[in-house]
Amino acid sequence: MRRYTSFFAITVLTLAPALAQLAPPNEAGVTMGHVHLAVKDVAVQKQFWVSMMGGKIAKNGPLELIEFPGVYIMLRQSDTPTPPAGAIVNHFGFVVRDMPGALAKWKAAGITLEPTPNPNEVYVEAPDGVRVEVYGVPSLPTEIQMNHIHYFSPVADIPGLQAWYVKTFGAEASQRPCIACVLKPRMIETAELPSVHLSFGPIASTQGPTKGRSLDHIGFEVKNLDAFAKKLEAQGIKFDVPVRQVPNTNLKIAFLTDPWGTYIELTEGLAPPKQADVR
């Protein structure tokens, strides 16, 4: 069922699980899991996400994660990461409680900011060309929270993109306002999953795949990954990497690519067992 809602109503939908690390899954057993970045300097990226964005370092066995309400950021070293610009997934976004305070901190640190026509919204440039959209919600129960992943594609492809995520992951087709479009308001088509809006913005040309870029892939956490993978295979979806166990962890993973080039990891057991903060 399609829902037409205001920005603030949409935001409220994601607030209930904000104090938990990952939101409870939807009826299909899927929730937002992580964004995986391939970067030149892991230490530099880690410093940015912890000091500038307020993340916390957590461990799941040998895996290091940067946790935020609703999502983990994961990092791996790459000698030649290509910026996300030109890929189907262009950027991802957070909401923050104290937007003026966040802006002051970023400006003082010399972070490159790209303003928009909305004074309550800005694009923050992370290392390796990773673009992060941030806007303020003073009623937010946490300092920062995951909000959306933004895909760019030709208008003709958007209905198919939206329908694929609805069918594959049990997302709900909806819309959200364009936050930057204060002069000419318009709605953006979305596929809603717990703690994240998959937003589909129009662009003139077909975009490239994500794999190999600094924003290499996105990840969804699922219940019973083995059974979920079998269900997708029965629908004709082929996996790039079949389900496997990560050594020395309780984590299972699998990889697939959507028809438009988004590399997607499915996980089961991504969250650290005790949510330990080791910062």
Protein Blocks (a to p, Z undefined) as FASTA:
>chain_A
ZZdddfklmmmmmmmmmmpmbdcddfkopacfbdcdddfblmlmmmmmmmmnopacddeh
jbccdddehiacdddddfbbccfehpablbdcdddfblmlmmmmmmmnopacdddfblkb
ccdddehhiacdddddfkbcbfbdcfbdcddddfklmmmmmmmmmmmnopacdddddfkl
mmlgcdddddddehiacdddddfbdcddfehpablbacdddehkllmmmmmmmnopacfb
dcdddehiabdcdddddfkopacdddehkagfklpafZZ
